[in-house]
Amino acid sequence: MVSQEFGTIILEAQDWRDKMEFNDVRDFKQPIISILEDLGGKAKLKEIYEQFAGRHPNVVHNSYWNEIVDSDLRWRDYINRCRFQILIPQGLLKKDSKKGTWELE
């Protein structure tokens, strides 16, 4: 019974996420913050990529977002840009976290 209810919650959340639009680097801000909150406030970049891919398959499987930009997939490049252009300047992420780790302020 509990697992069925839990599965329903996941499906409802996934439906909501599928409706999110990603057109700009700013659109990645809230999903990244949510991922970090769910992972206890900090995570390795690889974990962020994996979580984002699981939560937003509409982006990951979209041909536009899968083009190579700056030697990486566009959606991954935008996640990194979001960190340096928005999250750190707005004081949402620590500047001095261990290399490869993203940590909420």
N, C-alpha and C positions, 0 to 999 in steps of 0.2 A: 504494500500500500504506500509506504513512504517513498519508495523508489519511483513509483508511478507519479506521485505528486511532484517529486523532485524533477523527473523527466519533463513534466508539463511546464514547470517553471523555466527550465532550460529552453524548451521550444518557444515559449512566449518571449523570452529574452532574445533568442536568436531571431525571431520575426522582427522585433524592434530594431535590432542591429542591422538586419538586411535592408531596412528602410533608410538608414543613415546615408547621407551623401558625402562623398569625399571629393572635393574639387580643389582644395587649397591646403597648404601645410597647416593652417589653423584648425582644420577639421580633424586633425589627428590628436589634438591636445587632450580632449576629454577621454577618448579611448585609452590613451597611454596612461593617464592619471588613474583611471579605473583599474587597469591591469596592475599597476604598481600597488594600489591600495589592496587589491585582492591577493597580491603576493607578499603582503606584509610590509610594504613601504619601500622595498628595494628589490632589484632583480638584475640579472645579467642581460645584456642586449639580446642574446640568443633566445632567452626565455620570453622577452617582450615580443620578438618576432613570432615565436611559436604561438603565444597567446593571441596576438593580433590575428594571425592567420586562422586560428580556430574560431575566433569571435566574429570575424568579418570576411567570410569566404567570398562575398560579393566583390570585394576589392581584390583579394588575392587571385581570383580566377578571371578577372577582367583584363582583356588584352592591353588596354591602355596602361594599366598599373603594372603590367608585367614587362613593359619595355625596359631596356637597360639604360640607366642614366647614371653617369659618374661611376661606372663599373659595378653597379648594383641594380636590383630591381627597383623600379620607380617607387613602389609603396614603401620599401625599406629605406630608400633614400629620403623620402618625405618624413618618415619616423625620425630619422637622424636630424634632419633639418628642423623639425619641430623642437627637438631638444635644445639645439643651439640658438634658434631664432625666437622661441617663445618660452619654453619651460624654464630655462636657466635665467634669462633676462627678467622674467616675471617673478623670480624667487620661488618657483614651485619645485625645482630640483636643486640638489646640492651641486656646487661647482667642483668641489674637491673630493668627490667620491672616488673610491678605488677604480683604477682603469678598467673599463668594461662593465662597470656596475652603475646602474641608474638608481638614485635614491631620492625619495621625497624629502623636501625640506621640513 
